[in-house]
Amino acid sequence: MPEFGKHLAIDSTAISSFAKRQNNNQTADGRRETDADYGKKEYRFVREDGTLEKIVKWFGYNLHLIVDTIYELPVAFKVTKASASDIAGEDARLDQMQERQP
């Protein structure tokens, strides 16, 4: 595929976990989600009804994707806790990807 990886886009999406969160006394009982946590995204815009923002909250993970925009194929990905920043670490991931696939 000519020019694969030349034009890239970075985005993330929420992945909800339907498991219960870890219990309060932090004991491992095999029935709780121990890796996930809470995430929150705020979208600021003006709707027709005059409201200015939309807030989305979830318990689970973030899927961070780097995608080729011409072929619409994933080039790299990472799954993090829901509270992880969308932007943090993307520069390092791009540099690492450039080293592996010049």
Secondary structure, DSSP 8 states (H G I E B T S, - for coil): -TTTTSSEEEEEEEEE--SEE--TT----SSEESS-EEEEEEEE---TTS--EEEEEEEEEEEEEEEETTTTEEEEEEEEETTS-SSTTHHHHHHHHHHH--
